[in-house]
Amino acid sequence: MTNDVWLPIPPEEIKGLPAGPNYLFWDGEQEEFPGDPAECAVYVVPYMKPPAVRTGPLERMTGLRVIQTLTAGVDDITADLSLVRPGVQLCNARGVHDTSTAELALTLTLASLRGIPGFVRAQDEGRWQGEFRPALADRNVLILGYGAIGSAIEDRLAPFEVERVIRVARSGRTTARGVVHPLTELPQLLPDADVVILATPLTDETRGLVDAAFLARMKDGALLVNIARGPVVDTDALLSEVESGRLTAALDVTDPEPLPPGHPLWRAPGVLITPHVGGPSSAFRPRAERLLVDQLTRFVNHEPLRHVVLTTGA
């Protein structure tokens, strides 16, 4: 049975890795693979590399048993799972990015509401120009995609005296904080939201979910924050709303992505853009290492893995 584990972090730098596997370092930067792909049992996908690099070895990994991503979303991997033999478990990095992504969601929300981009431009020009801006306090905030990241966002909203947090997920449920509304109730909930934060995974159900009809239900002056995936939002529909001045937006992800030079989103009024930096921060590495130690310990001990998204061929 194959025994190689490919890691995108040097194994000697990860404290607590279980004995047994043959750990090999490959972060997608090296031209040569660290070993025979056919001998790889666990493939930890390199982080923040182009999709072609991330999925490049899969077809040759004939002994593969586990694919572990270091991202919460796995849509770029699932597109190429036809290359993988049946029975391979695909696991995501649930929990690794909660802290960093929730922090950015709050940063984008506050920066947009308080007009920070305009103040930075004024600073560049040496202009002292104040203005009255909306606060986050007393606002209704709708979180669409109430999983681990959505919950972490609410954690960070709590000290800001928001009026109400409206939680929405694919399926309704009740949590310690209150009701999580099902997606079917979204049309009735949108008109009450001053801020809509998108934290949903990209699936067939959510692709293009934020379309012209969705945006039309948002109240005048509302802010859309996307830290999910770009294709969740219909870019043309969003451009129409922000160019009219009716809505504003803060986007860490876009469609297309990367956003090409000259794209109208760059200069659209009321739009703040960051280049998909929700996950990459100093919070990433320690949480990623803890996940890998836990998952590989489970693998070595033949225990159930965490965060299994699917099993190929099932």
C-alpha positions, -999 to 999 in steps of 0.1 A, spaced: 0 0 0 13 35 -9 27 55 20 37 89 7 21 121 20 27 152 -1 27 184 20 29 220 8 46 230 41 81 215 48 73 185 71 102 193 95 84 226 102 52 210 113 53 199 150 35 167 159 32 149 126 26 112 133 53 87 125 47 62 97 41 80 64 69 91 41 65 129 41 74 147 9 74 185 4 57 199 -27 42 234 -28 37 236 -66 67 258 -71 91 230 -80 93 218 -116 98 182 -105 75 162 -83 90 151 -50 83 114 -57 63 91 -78 27 104 -79 15 68 -81 29 63 -45 11 92 -30 -16 82 -5 -25 117 9 -22 148 -13 -24 181 6 -32 206 -22 -8 235 -25 -24 268 -12 -29 298 -35 -15 282 -66 -32 283 -100 -58 255 -105 -37 238 -132 -9 234 -106 -32 223 -78 -48 195 -99 -18 187 -121 -6 156 -103 -41 140 -98 -42 119 -129 -10 101 -121 -19 95 -84 -32 60 -89 -28 50 -53 -44 81 -38 -67 77 -8 -72 113 5 -71 148 -10 -69 175 17 -73 211 6 -62 241 26 -92 260 14 -128 260 27 -141 260 -9 -133 229 -31 -150 239 -63 -117 241 -82 -108 205 -72 -142 190 -78 -141 201 -114 -112 177 -120 -122 147 -98 -129 127 -129 -91 122 -130 -92 104 -96 -99 68 -90 -131 58 -70 -129 58 -32 -108 89 -26 -120 111 2 -119 149 -5 -116 169 27 -118 207 30 -101 230 55 -132 239 75 -121 261 105 -87 271 91 -99 303 75 -127 313 99 -107 338 118 -90 355 89 -119 356 66 -144 368 92 -119 395 101 -117 407 65 -155 406 62 -158 430 91 -129 451 78 -146 455 44 -179 463 60 -165 490 83 -143 505 56 -172 507 31 -197 521 55 -173 547 70 -159 557 36 -123 548 42 -114 544 4 -125 580 -2 -104 592 28 -74 574 15 -78 590 -19 -81 624 -2 -49 617 18 -31 609 -14 -41 643 -27 -34 661 6 -71 671 11 -87 673 45 -124 666 37 -148 652 63 -182 638 57 -211 622 75 -211 585 71 -233 555 82 -221 535 112 -224 497 116 -242 503 149 -280 500 146 -278 482 112 -295 450 102 -268 426 89 -278 395 69 -253 367 67 -259 344 37 -241 311 43 -243 305 80 -216 279 85 -183 281 104 -173 313 87 -207 329 90 -208 321 127 -173 336 131 -185 368 113 -214 371 138 -188 367 167 -171 398 154 -203 418 148 -214 413 184 -194 443 199 -206 467 172 -241 472 185 -258 460 153 -296 460 155 -301 425 142 -282 397 126 -303 377 101 -288 343 95 -295 324 63 -283 289 52 -294 262 28 -315 246 55 -332 262 84 -323 254 120 -321 269 155 -288 277 171 -278 290 205 -279 325 190 -313 321 174 -330 311 142 -311 303 110 -336 309 81 -337 285 51 -327 298 17 -363 297 6 -371 327 30 -344 349 15 -367 370 -7 -387 381 23 -356 388 44 -335 408 20 -355 441 22 -348 444 59 -310 442 55 -287 472 55 -257 450 50 -256 416 32 -225 395 37 -220 365 14 -202 336 30 -217 307 11 -198 280 -8 -200 280 -46 -223 252 -56 -248 247 -85 -274 262 -62 -255 293 -53 -239 301 -86 -255 333 -99 -277 334 -68 -271 371 -64 -287 381 -96 -308 411 -107 -338 399 -88 -318 394 -56 -302 428 -58 -336 445 -66 -349 432 -33 -321 449 -13 -330 482 2 -318 515 -13 -283 523 1 -276 488 12 -241 473 11 -232 439 -4 -200 423 9 -187 392 -9 -161 371 8 -175 338 -7 -168 332 -44 -170 356 -73 -195 335 -94 -221 337 -66 -228 372 -79 -239 382 -114 -213 408 -121 -234 426 -148 -264 429 -125 -242 442 -97 -226 468 -120 -260 481 -129 -269 487 -93 -237 503 -81 -234 525 -112 -268 538 -105 -257 546 -70 -285 526 -54 -262 500 -38 -226 498 -27 -203 468 -26 -172 455 -10 -157 425 -29 -128 402 -19 -138 379 -48 -150 388 -83 -161 372 -115 -139 371 -135 -110 366 -112 -84 379 -112 -102 411 -123 -85 422 -155 -72 457 -160 -99 480 -174 -128 460 -161 -156 484 -151 -158 471 -115 -124 488 -108 -139 523 -112 -175 516 -103 -187 541 -77 -191 528 -42 -171 496 -48 -142 485 -26 -121 456 -40 -95 435 -24 -77 407 -43 -90 375 -27 -71 379 5 -97 366 30 -76 336 39 -39 345 35 -28 362 67 -6 353 97 -36 334 111 -34 308 83 -2 288 90 -8 277 126 -44 267 119 -34 248 88 -7 229 107 -31 220 134 -55 206 108 -28 186 91 -15 170 123 -51 161 133 -61 147 99 -28 127 94 -30 113 129 -65 101 121 -53 87 88 -24 68 104 -47 54 132 -74 44 107 -99 68 123 -126 88 105 -113 119 89 -128 153 95 -144 176 70 -150 150 43 -169 168 15 -173 137 -7 -159 103 -17 -152 98 -54 -173 72 -71 -199 72 -42 
